[in-house]
């Protein structure tokens, strides 16, 4: 969406991961179903450099798949293509094809900025020291000058890193032609609402027109499975973060549509109701990002098809369990795979379609559901990528089963509970 000549992110946007670039139409159908129900949710197709490297794809393929889906289904609302988790060394290949940039600065968090920069930041912001009352947060923040310097010491270098990447994109693409997200979620400890306030003051100083920010929240956001943590604590933190965002857009030079982004947001069913209630309370927008849940639905669709589809799904599991250490290592901070709960290759080879689907589909009411197996398959897409086209050919042969699962999963399990208040968990 364009606002005053600048590309502006719509109120509700949904990050759609499509690792093999075949499900854009199935994903878009879920957004069309939401629109038919009265909720406008803009699709944002996201794919990281790491995923492109593993699959052997190019950023142009993500743009092409999105464009084809839009034209084929006649979508008339906005849509975007996200250069997901980019850094300065990886961004250039995305610039011709993306209009949304998730700038990942997690590696810079905790690395100290220059003492002079920290002092100057604190000098520029005397308003951050003292008692700060933020509407809709029960207790005022009590922040000392030392607190401001401590928080700046942890995060200022990350903001400076984001500024360099943003300026690089703007110089090439034009500042009005893309949406900026700052991602701080892939780090060890969550940012508190007080820290978020200081971080966003620094972002405003850097003149980064950030439209969405992805903090790390309390609890575990493991890939493809439900939230693990204290839901009440998350709910308070999420509400307080929304209050901070509302405060900073009124006090600093930041876009009025600035909103929270929830990364690894797929399948976090237990926090969808608190998120929905908070959005209503603040009349706030949301960007929620999913990735591997679509790939999982592809495997489920193949298994459901039976025959050669089921055989290929079993082959993927066989490959994954044979390379479990290699596959899990890059995702160690966002998965919890219990090796003792992974069925053996021999057991899975004897399964029916129903048994395989029951183990993999995220249905917590089904006693056969296996979160450890689901997480392993989630990170096991490399196995399919090495099948020399056999996997893609199988998706084409069994498109009916696959697309039904992709659309149903996104609409019933994600969009409905997030934005309508009901859904199949």
NUBA-621752 format. One line per 8 residues: their letters; for each residue x, y, z of N, C-alpha, C. Coordinates in steps of 0.001 Angstrom, whole numbers. Each point is the difference from the previous one (the first is absolute). Example, Ala and Ser with C-alpha at 12.3 -4.5 7.8 and 13.67 -1.06 7.14 Angstrom:
AS = 13190/-5690/7800/-890/1190/0/900/1200/0 | -350/1050/-720/820/1190/60/-770/1090/730
//
This chain:
XXXXXXXX = 850/-1187/0/-850/1187/0/887/1238/0 | -368/1010/-776/776/1225/-85/-677/1094/822 | 777/689/823/-515/1102/811/931/1186/-176 | -544/1123/-539/809/1187/-269/1221/-326/-848 | -177/-927/-938/1090/-372/-874/962/-1005/594 | -190/-364/1273/883/-955/662/-706/-1343/145 | 737/-1060/-177/-579/-1331/168/-291/-235/1475 | -1242/-326/296/-446/-113/1388/-587/-1381/244
XXXXXXXX = 402/-625/1100/-492/-1332/339/-1401/99/594 | -889/-827/-497/-1386/7/446/-117/-452/1459 | -1181/199/585/-191/-231/1433/275/-1447/389 | -578/-935/-717/221/-1419/284/745/-630/-1169 | 1137/-571/276/787/-654/-1042/495/-1346/511 | 93/-938/-931/296/-1374/380/1167/-511/-838 | 1103/-312/662/1184/-504/-684/-174/-1454/-383 | 120/-262/-1294/-237/-1344/-529/1312/-597/-499
XXXXXXXX = 491/-996/692/1176/-713/-486/-404/-1033/-1038 | 776/-91/-1060/-296/-979/-1062/1337/-517/-523 | 566/-952/716/1392/-376/-232/268/-483/-1414 | -955/-703/-597/224/-534/-1338/-749/781/-1080 | -644/1094/393/-584/911/-966/-1178/-555/-778 | -730/-969/566/-1120/-614/-721/-1366/282/601 | -61/650/1167/-1277/93/719/-578/1412/73 | 497/908/-811/-467/1387/106/-1503/120/-209
XXXXXXXX = -547/-746/-959/-1443/87/-233/-784/-601/1160 | 460/-1133/508/-681/-624/1139/46/922/1218 | 1125/690/196/125/927/1122/-911/1215/-197 | -2/520/-1217/-823/1181/-279/-1489/-291/187 | -396/-1226/-288/-1422/-359/189/-421/179/1458 | 908/-270/931/-325/190/1419/-256/1475/291 | 807/890/-580/-221/1440/179/-1308/426/-652 | -350/-614/-1133/-1259/329/-671/-1190/-451/838
XXXXXXXX = 134/-1136/671/-1067/-470/885/-173/961/1176 | 1116/510/527/-90/981/1089/-677/1281/-487 | 360/431/-1218/-608/1211/-565/-1502/-180/-181 | -390/-1191/-431/-1426/-282/-167/-737/68/1335 | 729/-266/1087/-584/79/1331/79/1385/612 | 566/957/-749/6/1374/459/1294/491/617 | 1070/-814/-39/1287/418/574/1035/82/-1118 | 583/1189/-152/996/221/-1050/1381/-346/536
XXXXXXXX = 568/-1064/-532/1324/-458/416/883/-55/-1242 | 1071/743/20/867/120/-1170/1081/-1078/42 | 151/-762/-1077/1046/-1024/-23/1380/608/-248 | 983/-524/726/1398/393/-188/804/-1282/-149 | 457/-265/-1216/765/-1227/-212/1437/211/452 | 463/-832/928/1338/166/563/855/-1254/-212 | 1265/245/-309/953/-1100/-150/1388/544/298 | 709/-667/871/1301/495/447/1111/-433/-953
XXXXXXXX = 1136/668/143/1162/-374/-801/411/-1435/294 | -79/-388/1265/367/-1373/361/-891/-1008/-723 | -1295/286/-61/-917/-908/-692/306/-56/-1496 | 287/1151/-595/364/4/-1425/1263/-829/-231 | 964/118/882/1251/-744/-160/-235/-1500/104 | -851/-414/936/-272/-1438/181/-810/-550/-1161 | -999/749/-437/-867/-464/-1090/700/109/-1347 | 916/970/-119/624/266/-1285/-846/920/-864
XXXXXXXX = -806/853/653/-895/913/-718/550/1417/41 | -650/889/-740/375/1401/-55/-1161/858/513 | 287/1184/553/-1085/883/440/-1010/328/-1098 | 435/-14/-1237/-927/275/-1101/-1132/-1016/-41 | 258/-1233/462/-1035/-1041/-49/-1120/286/982 | 313/609/1150/-1032/358/974/-910/1079/-572 | 608/1003/-603/-786/1060/-642/-864/-569/-1124 | 566/-862/-819/-738/-554/-1134/-1204/-811/465
XXXXXXXX = 199/-849/1028/-1098/-832/503/-1121/866/571 | 368/1062/723/-1001/901/564/-768/720/-1107 | 721/517/-979/-651/729/-1095/-967/-883/-771 | 411/-1238/-263/-867/-931/-740/-1268/-291/800 | 145/-233/1314/-1166/-283/845/-962/1188/5 | 527/1200/100/-828/1209/28/-802/123/-1290 | 681/-185/-1126/-686/119/-1293/-1015/-1116/-209 | 390/-1221/344/-854/-1158/-260/-1293/59/802
XXXXXXXX = 109/411/1269/-1175/16/868/-700/1353/45 | 561/982/-677/-663/1299/-77/-17/774/1298 | 1045/-133/809/113/739/1262/207/1475/-309 | -824/859/548/70/1425/-317/539/845/1143 | 267/-631/1140/561/743/1125/1534/-50/-70 | 623/585/1010/1450/49/15/635/-1351/271 | 1276/-101/-318/813/-1168/341/1460/416/-63 | 850/-762/679/1415/361/65/868/-1254/-62
XXXXXXXX = 1272/227/-316/996/-1067/-33/1147/411/916 | 263/-813/996/899/320/1110/1369/-647/-193 | 1046/843/29/1376/-500/99/233/-307/1480 | -184/-1243/370/-131/-400/1397/1364/-166/672 | 153/625/1161/1209/-132/820/1269/300/-795 | -20/1154/-703/1184/345/-784/1006/772/848 | 1242/-87/-437/1114/756/560/653/769/-1151 | 959/843/313/645/811/-1031/648/-874/-1064
XXXXXXXX = 543/-1139/441/712/-867/-947/-935/-858/-848 | -1287/-27/315/-928/-853/-761/-1106/778/-710 | -113/1302/245/-1185/727/-458/-23/245/-1502 | 1153/160/-635/20/478/-1385/-779/-889/-966 | 40/-1289/189/-699/-892/-942/-1523/139/93 | -481/595/1101/-1445/169/182/-527/1327/-551 | 867/985/-152/-462/1364/-276/-859/120/-1260 | 307/-688/-1103/-875/145/-1170/-1387/-626/165
XXXXXXXX = -175/-849/1016/-1193/-845/49/-890/222/1229 | 509/655/1034/-742/120/1259/-401/1442/265 | -1165/164/652/-443/1328/424/-207/58/1514 | 476/-1024/696/-113/-115/1457/1328/-599/450 | 643/623/1017/1322/-461/428/11/-216/1507 | 175/-1245/397/160/-336/1409/1481/91/322 | 387/1103/634/1402/252/324/318/-685/1325 | 850/-996/-52/303/-828/1167/1263/517/680
XXXXXXXX = -154/507/1217/1146/554/732/299/-788/1271 | -529/-1201/90/156/-778/1234/1467/-242/346 | 848/-175/-1025/1419/-291/266/721/1175/647 | -558/1194/-123/652/1185/571/-493/334/1400 | -1069/-660/432/-535/275/1342/992/-486/1048 | 297/865/969/934/-353/1065/1433/395/-297 | 296/322/-1256/1340/499/-332/6/1501/268 | 947/471/784/-77/1393/460/256/1006/-1119
XXXXXXXX = -807/1055/5/261/1145/-866/1139/815/614 | 489/982/-740/1061/855/525/-520/770/1219 | 792/89/1054/-448/733/1197/-472/1415/-319 | 676/661/-948/-404/1355/-371/-1399/17/-618 | -328/-1028/-819/-1327/-83/-614/-1078/-231/1054 | 323/-824/987/-954/-263/1080/-264/1273/793 | 1072/741/321/-146/1249/762/-815/1025/-783 | 299/124/-1300/-736/970/-817/-1481/-363/-101
XXXXXXXX = -281/-1304/-99/-1396/-424/-53/-724/399/1272 | 600/-288/1149/-631/350/1284/-154/1517/138 | 992/754/-514/-94/1463/49/-1169/502/-846 | -218/-628/-1144/-1081/426/-899/-1375/-311/560 | -60/-949/930/-1304/-482/479/-133/100/1523 | 62/1212/537/-221/141/1454/-1411/-429/399 | -930/34/-988/-1393/-378/311/-147/-1481/333 | 1014/-797/-351/-65/-1438/290/387/-318/1444
XXXXXXXX = 617/930/687/401/-222/1396/-1042/605/935 | -383/-770/992/-1004/460/954/-1225/-904/-33 | -1139/556/404/-1249/-757/-3/-735/256/-1313 | -300/-1078/-702/-705/122/-1277/-1333/-728/116 | -1048/748/-157/-1348/-584/41/-487/-229/-1422 | -239/-1244/-308/-461/-363/-1336/-1453/-441/113 | -897/655/-730/-1408/-390/72/-192/-1491/-258 | -862/-605/817/-373/-1410/-91/1080/-952/529
XXXXXXXX = 1032/546/644/929/-821/795/-204/400/1454 | -303/-981/830/-449/272/1371/1039/734/827 | 1243/-502/0/1048/603/811/901/874/-874 | 320/1221/438/924/827/-785/1398/-605/-32 | 730/280/-1071/1396/-427/-82/843/918/875 | 875/-573/778/985/760/771/1351/-283/-640 | 511/993/-731/1226/-208/-767/1036/1036/418 | 1168/-452/396/1085/915/344/867/247/-1234
XXXXXXXX = 825/1014/73/970/252/-1078/874/-1238/-202 | 372/-654/1082/817/-1212/-109/-745/-1104/-747 | -1326/-92/230/-806/-978/-730/10/296/-1501 | -163/1272/-341/-1/388/-1411/1321/-390/-643 | 1102/286/682/1313/-330/-550/208/-1508/-78 | -511/-717/993/142/-1471/-21/-760/-592/-1188 | -1242/441/-209/-808/-522/-1102/625/401/-1340 | 439/1244/-87/655/448/-1227/1276/-806/-247
XXXXXXXX = 710/-308/1067/1206/-807/-151/-267/-1366/-592 | -1189/-530/276/-349/-1329/-512/-550/49/-1422 | -723/1086/-341/-758/0/-1261/416/1065/-1025 | 785/999/412/283/1097/-920/788/-460/-1218 | 944/-895/174/766/-501/-1143/-914/-726/-987 | -991/-723/520/-950/-701/-871/-805/1008/-821 | -397/1115/616/-738/1032/-733/899/642/-1051 | 1262/235/337/943/546/-979/196/-968/-1164
XXXXXXXX = 15/-1275/300/83/-1037/-1033/-1228/66/-913 | -1182/120/598/-1237/119/-785/36/1245/-878 | 546/1092/536/81/1248/-769/861/-192/-1254 | 1134/-675/139/874/-233/-1154/-710/-816/-1076 | -711/-1048/421/-702/-856/-965/-1141/780/-647 | -764/745/813/-1105/798/-539/508/1005/-1030 | 1069/713/321/530/1010/-917/500/-631/-1291 | 556/-1181/97/467/-709/-1193/-1171/-333/-925
XXXXXXXX = -1084/-491/583/-1182/-323/-809/-587/1277/-592 | -126/1040/834/-618/1256/-446/793/640/-1131 | 1315/-84/82/843/592/-1039/-237/-672/-1343 | -244/-1301/32/-171/-762/-1237/-1445/28/-488 | -925/-107/944/-1404/-222/-365/-857/1262/84 | 453/956/801/-823/1180/257/-762/-176/1292 | 94/982/903/-522/-148/1359/-1504/-221/61 | -730/447/-1022/-1465/-101/33/-531/-1310/-577
XXXXXXXX = 892/-853/-459/-426/-1151/-807/87/-1340/721 | 183/26/1313/40/-1273/727/-427/193/1447 | -362/-1108/615/-434/-52/1401/1148/-556/831 | 252/644/1132/1098/-429/874/-534/-649/1263 | 519/-1189/264/-221/-676/1283/1354/-186/661 | 49/171/1307/1211/-315/765/-287/-1221/855 | 875/-995/-133/-173/-1266/712/1051/-145/1090 | -488/-202/1239/886/-200/1150/-362/-1275/740
XXXXXXXX = -692/-904/-691/-568/-1154/707/970/-1166/152 | 976/-124/-888/870/-1183/53/1208/278/887 | -296/238/1276/1027/275/989/-354/-734/1293 | 865/82/992/-154/-853/1179/-1097/455/951 | -132/1304/231/-946/464/1022/-1005/962/-607 | -1243/-16/498/-1030/896/-540/290/1452/348 | -505/907/-868/79/1422/316/-1218/365/851 | 243/736/1073/-1104/447/844/-674/1200/-664
XXXXXXXX = -1233/315/378/-638/1212/-529/830/1256/240 | 676/89/1154/858/1154/271/1159/60/-994 | 599/-1150/-277/1082/-41/-980/-516/361/-1389 | -1212/-459/-328/-580/311/-1305/-165/1511/-177 | -370/683/1061/-129/1456/-42/1334/653/-370 | 1065/-418/655/1324/576/-272/469/-369/-1408 | -210/-1246/-398/391/-452/-1337/-675/854/-1074 | -1294/246/160/-739/747/-1023/387/1475/-15
XXXXXXXX = 395/548/1141/539/1357/7/1281/51/-829 | 825/-1044/108/1234/-70/-791/-305/-199/-1481 | -1024/-784/-304/-408/-202/-1398/-471/1323/-604 | -745/790/783/-449/1312/-473/1197/921/-252 | 982/-43/898/1221/804/-198/688/-374/-1312 | -12/-1298/-326/670/-487/-1210/-798/285/-1262 | -1190/562/182/-890/342/-1125/-313/-1218/-873 | -240/-1121/676/-460/-1204/-687/-1530/-17/83
XXXXXXXX = -699/78/-1118/-1465/19/47/-573/-1402/195 | 291/-565/1167/-389/-1383/277/-1528/-81/107 | -593/-933/-732/-1454/-171/41/-417/-1197/843 | 954/-881/274/-294/-1134/874/1287/-445/670 | -113/-362/1273/1162/-456/754/-320/-1343/626 | 969/-904/-80/-171/-1362/516/904/-197/1206 | -522/254/1206/804/-270/1192/-18/-1484/328 | 883/-381/886/-81/-1349/556/-918/72/1206
XXXXXXXX = -1031/-834/0/-944/-36/1107/406/-1078/1009 | -581/91/1179/181/-1027/1021/-540/-1336/-506 | 670/-1084/363/-456/-1340/-368/708/-525/-1234 | -316/-1241/-351/629/-653/-1159/-923/90/-1210 | 560/449/-1113/-724/54/-1270/629/-1024/-943 | -176/-1253/348/608/-1061/-796/-690/-154/-1346 | 745/-488/-967/-489/-103/-1371/-1138/-1019/-113 | -1149/474/-488/-1070/-909/-398/-813/-631/1107
XXXXXXXX = 262/390/1257/-759/-563/1113/-521/1154/860 | -797/-335/992/-647/1031/806/1007/736/883 | -431/1159/448/764/815/949/266/-788/1266 | 1200/148/534/357/-642/1261/437/1088/981 | -794/211/1025/324/1042/965/-1225/414/792 | 159/1053/752/-1071/528/844/-870/923/-851 | -1196/-461/-343/-869/764/-898/-404/1331/625 | -274/9/1294/-396/1245/675/1135/1019/-42
XXXXXXXX = 1234/-469/174/1150/894/-57/175/554/-1417 | -167/-880/-1000/71/464/-1390/-1072/1053/-268 | -1211/-252/477/-1106/917/-258/298/1389/562 | 514/60/1226/344/1308/598/1093/681/-812 | 1005/-758/-359/1122/559/-749/-445/511/-1368 | -848/-759/-671/-478/384/-1328/-832/1280/95 | -876/78/991/-802/1211/206/885/1204/318 | 994/-205/861/899/1100/345/819/451/-1208
XXXXXXXX = 423/-940/-821/731/365/-1221/-876/837/-937 | -1277/-380/-127/-911/790/-837/-159/1409/559 | -60/117/1317/-98/1318/628/1249/835/-285 | 1160/-643/51/1255/701/-297/8/490/-1446 | -444/-841/-931/-29/415/-1405/-923/1205/-197 | -1155/-30/646/-935/1124/-113/631/1273/567 | 752/-159/1074/664/1139/642/1091/577/-897 | 835/-853/-575/1154/516/-751/-419/687/-1296
XXXXXXXX = -1076/-477/-630/-406/678/-1243/-569/1396/288 | -395/245/1254/-482/1322/381/1117/908/520 | 1162/-599/317/1074/785/611/1263/74/-854 | 120/-870/-989/1199/-18/-844/-417/-37/-1472 | 946/271/-845/-280/56/-1431/49/-1411/-579 | -1071/-737/235/-127/-1373/-495/-1336/-142/-721 | -91/-912/-955/-1243/-153/-766/-1200/-290/891 | -1124/599/-332/-1215/-165/799/-533/-1430/-53
XXXXXXXX = 388/-761/-1032/-500/-1371/-122/962/-1023/593 | 971/446/792/944/-925/629/-750/-1066/793 | 360/-1259/-221/-708/-1078/700/964/-1113/386 | -465/-858/881/790/-1144/428/-25/-1095/-1058 | 1101/-725/-61/107/-1181/-856/319/-1194/885 | -708/-1088/-214/235/-1230/759/657/-998/-944 | 1257/-297/276/729/-956/-838/-153/-1409/560 | 210/-980/-881/-316/-1392/344/-1412/-57/566
XXXXXXXX = -874/784/-632/-1363/106/505/-905/-1137/-419 | 476/-869/-885/-859/-1095/-442/-260/-975/1146 | -1244/-413/105/-406/-1066/919/52/392/1470 | 89/1301/314/58/421/1403/-1423/197/530 | -759/-1085/-43/-1437/57/237/-362/560/1371 | 777/-325/1032/-391/387/1359/131/1499/246 | 725/736/-849/99/1451/204/-820/782/-1027 | -696/-683/-904/-776/723/-1005/-1165/786/618
XXXXXXXX = -662/-580/991/-1101/723/646/500/1232/746 | 1067/-100/828/538/1218/615/432/1056/-1023 | 580/-441/-1127/400/959/-1032/-1234/693/-579 | -1034/-774/-310/-1216/572/-585/-628/1020/943 | -71/-351/1285/-589/921/976/823/1284/112 | 1325/-130/-15/868/1179/111/-147/908/-1216 | -84/-594/-1187/-161/806/-1212/-1296/809/67 | -1054/-641/490/-1283/705/135/93/1107/1046
XXXXXXXX = 682/-273/1098/123/981/1089/707/1267/-473 | 1023/-158/-827/803/1143/-443/-362/460/-1412 | -947/-689/-632/-276/251/-1415/1307/-39/-785 | 793/-1026/250/1354/-84/-542/64/-951/-1186 | 1018/212/-806/285/-918/-1093/913/-1123/457 | 262/-928/-919/857/-1146/311/631/-519/-1280 | 1281/-328/102/639/-817/-1038/413/-1295/674 | -455/-1109/-524/369/-1296/569/638/-840/-1093
XXXXXXXX = 1131/-603/328/822/-636/-1028/20/-1509/200 | -323/-698/-1073/73/-1461/15/981/-438/-1081 | 542/-1174/152/943/-491/-1010/-297/-1461/-300 | 553/-889/816/-28/-1416/-365/-1325/-701/147 | -1016/679/539/-1276/-694/153/-576/-410/-1353 | 261/784/-1051/-484/-368/-1337/732/-1224/-531 | 1294/-51/198/774/-1184/-396/-515/-1244/720 | -331/122/1279/-542/-1135/736/-1324/-466/-599
XXXXXXXX = -835/957/-406/-1282/-365/-607/197/-677/-1357 | 1072/339/-700/322/-717/-1239/278/-1472/289 | 808/-253/1019/326/-1391/348/-1248/-733/473 | -830/681/774/-1262/-604/446/-881/-332/-1202 | -80/927/-961/-799/-254/-1192/492/-1199/-789 | 1313/-128/-124/559/-1161/-702/-342/-1291/732 | 148/23/1317/-316/-1199/782/-1475/-347/-110 | -842/1006/13/-1448/-215/-89/-383/-591/-1358
XXXXXXXX = 752/339/-1024/-281/-505/-1345/229/-1495/-115 | 868/-537/877/290/-1436/-57/914/-353/-1166 | 212/-1284/-208/787/-466/-1141/1388/605/-28 | 398/530/-1177/1345/557/-136/165/1270/838 | -1109/705/278/80/1181/861/397/-374/1416 | -658/-1015/533/343/-488/1343/1427/-536/27 | 392/-704/-1042/1356/-556/-59/1040/1115/45 | -276/1098/-703/951/1119/-3/38/682/1362
XXXXXXXX = -1158/145/650/-32/584/1343/831/-843/968 | -108/-1301/-119/809/-888/851/1486/137/-316 | 322/163/-1279/1396/173/-403/579/1288/590 | -819/1044/38/448/1258/614/284/-203/1480 | -892/-721/679/236/-254/1426/1240/-864/197 | 170/-1013/-842/1181/-857/108/1275/830/-130 | 15/909/-975/1171/853/-185/218/933/1163 | -1100/520/561/108/941/1107/539/-671/1257
XXXXXXXX = -508/-1183/304/451/-661/1227/1431/-518/-142 | 417/-221/-1238/1382/-431/-239/987/1158/105 | -500/1239/-102/867/1188/53/-491/972/1067 | -496/-557/1097/-672/819/1004/925/1074/577 | 1260/-343/285/903/988/594/292/1137/-973 | 274/-342/-1241/311/999/-1025/-1178/942/-245 | -1212/-554/-15/-1176/814/-289/-389/890/1172 | 156/-511/1208/-464/737/1178/968/1080/459
XXXXXXXX = 1293/-175/-257/1006/919/539/-265/1467/-341 | -312/367/-1265/-207/1428/-298/-1235/587/671 | -898/-844/484/-1263/466/576/-74/-283/1502 | 1164/-184/629/21/-456/1393/-775/910/944 | -42/1307/-294/-679/936/914/-1505/35/-199 | -500/-645/-1059/-1438/90/-300/-654/-1361/-225 | 630/-1058/470/-639/-1319/-1/368/-729/1287 | -873/-898/415/260/-889/1126/-425/-1397/-429
XXXXXXXX = 918/-725/-607/-295/-1346/-490/455/-1015/1042 | -952/-793/501/306/-1073/938/315/-1252/-816 | 1274/-349/-69/411/-1121/-853/-702/-1303/395 | -312/-125/1290/-636/-1237/467/-1416/-151/-541 | -592/1112/-423/-1382/-52/-491/-89/-67/-1523 | 1144/-89/-661/-9/-144/-1452/-174/-1471/-362 | -1025/-349/-762/-163/-1401/-395/1149/-430/-911 | 340/-1258/42/1082/-497/-844/-434/-35/-1466
XXXXXXXX = 981/-70/-863/-268/-131/-1440/-880/-1208/-268 | 288/-1090/672/-737/-1237/-230/-1474/134/383 | -252/681/1104/-1387/196/425/-747/850/-1017 | 599/1126/-413/-662/908/-941/-209/-674/-1354 | 940/-833/-412/-141/-697/-1287/-1243/-888/-25 | -470/-420/1174/-1178/-859/64/-1308/751/201 | 66/1337/69/-1190/780/275/-939/104/-1204 | -1284/136/309/-1002/358/-1006/14/1519/-194
XXXXXXXX = -730/465/-1000/-142/1454/-189/-540/651/1261 | -1025/-603/573/-631/583/1175/978/113/1168 | 836/-1006/195/964/38/1097/1036/1112/-207 | 487/131/-1228/1000/1021/-290/-595/1401/190 | -1177/205/-562/-663/1300/96/-321/337/1452 | -459/-972/763/-352/237/1406/1212/415/820 | 1151/-560/-314/1217/345/729/489/1398/-348 | -194/420/-1261/591/1245/-474/-940/1198/91
XXXXXXXX = -1285/-201/-189/-943/1125/-4/-109/586/1411 | -30/1337/80/-16/663/1297/-1415/18/575 | -409/-1131/486/-1300/-159/638/255/-514/1407 | -32/900/980/373/-371/1358/-1028/-909/672 | -1169/-126/-607/-998/-915/542/247/-1438/-429 | 859/-182/-980/313/-1334/-508/1177/-570/791 | -219/-1113/674/1052/-570/842/1214/-461/-806 | -178/-198/-1293/1108/-449/-843/895/1158/-449
XXXXXXXX = -438/1244/219/803/1160/-415/1349/-28/696 | 1073/222/-782/1360/-119/513/772/1301/-258 | 75/904/986/681/1283/-206/1476/-141/-368 | 667/-1011/522/1418/-176/-332/174/-390/-1461 | -858/-892/-479/49/-368/-1413/-328/1209/-870 | -985/784/409/-395/1171/-778/1159/1003/-103 | 691/229/1106/1117/941/-28/1157/-525/-854 | 240/-1292/46/1063/-572/-823/-314/152/-1484
XXXXXXXX = -1234/-322/-387/-386/173/-1405/53/1481/-369 | -370/859/933/10/1441/-249/1377/458/-493 | 1061/-472/654/1352/420/-381/605/-932/-1049 | -779/-996/-445/526/-1009/-917/-264/267/-1469 | -361/1234/-340/-315/285/-1409/1207/-163/-915 | 1185/10/606/1219/-226/-787/-22/-1369/-668 | -632/-973/655/-97/-1350/-568/-792/42/-1305 | -1133/701/18/-819/116/-1212/729/778/-1091
XXXXXXXX = 772/1007/418/719/815/-974/1047/-798/-759 | 429/-1107/580/1040/-820/-626/-557/-1167/-806 | -1286/37/-287/-643/-1120/-693/-52/164/-1523 | 758/955/-521/143/155/-1457/-1345/93/-727 | -893/806/537/-1269/236/-680/-1099/-990/337 | 318/-1114/627/-1035/-989/321/-1023/574/962 | 468/830/927/-930/591/965/-960/955/-696 | 527/879/-843/-853/959/-698/-982/-714/-931
XXXXXXXX = 462/-1039/-639/-900/-770/-873/-1132/-626/808 | 323/-467/1206/-1027/-595/856/-1019/1053/436 | 471/1219/278/-935/1079/350/-969/262/-1146 | 514/-31/-1210/-864/233/-1167/-1024/-1125/-155 | 445/-1237/172/-907/-1148/-169/-1112/7/1039 | 332/427/1202/-954/-82/1111/-437/1390/462 | -96/919/-959/-303/1391/309/-1315/148/749 | -987/-811/-324/-1308/119/658/117/-223/1501
XXXXXXXX = 704/-1058/392/180/-297/1431/855/1079/668 | 1072/391/-680/940/950/594/-651/1362/208 | -612/556/-1042/-563/1348/106/-1140/54/1010 | -791/-1077/86/-1084/-41/992/569/137/1417 | 1085/-685/269/616/71/1320/640/1357/263 | 664/566/-1006/642/1307/177/-1037/1074/302 | -1052/75/-815/-1030/1014/210/-729/-216/1320 | -386/-1231/270/-734/-287/1226/800/299/1250
XXXXXXXX = 1287/-332/-27/846/264/1157/99/1501/277 | 248/785/-1035/157/1441/196/-1307/656/450 | -1104/-395/-614/-1258/666/332/-581/-495/1321 | -148/-1313/129/-679/-556/1182/843/108/1266 | 1286/-261/-101/832/-67/1204/701/1312/321 | 98/905/-988/739/1236/225/-873/1250/-109 | -541/250/-1171/-712/1256/-208/-1285/82/813 | -751/-1084/66/-1261/51/743/220/278/1490
XXXXXXXX = 844/-744/693/172/307/1437/673/1333/261 | 854/464/-921/667/1281/203/-925/1192/-229 | -850/-108/-1017/-750/1182/-411/-1516/-134/104 | -494/-1233/172/-1440/-199/73/-452/-555/1358 | 928/-624/709/-339/-472/1331/-367/-1465/91 | 108/-718/-1114/-205/-1445/66/850/-668/-1046 | 137/-1290/110/820/-734/-940/287/-1382/520 | 490/-862/-900/314/-1377/371/1437/-71/486
X = 189/-417/1211/1344/-154/547/402/-1461/-1
//
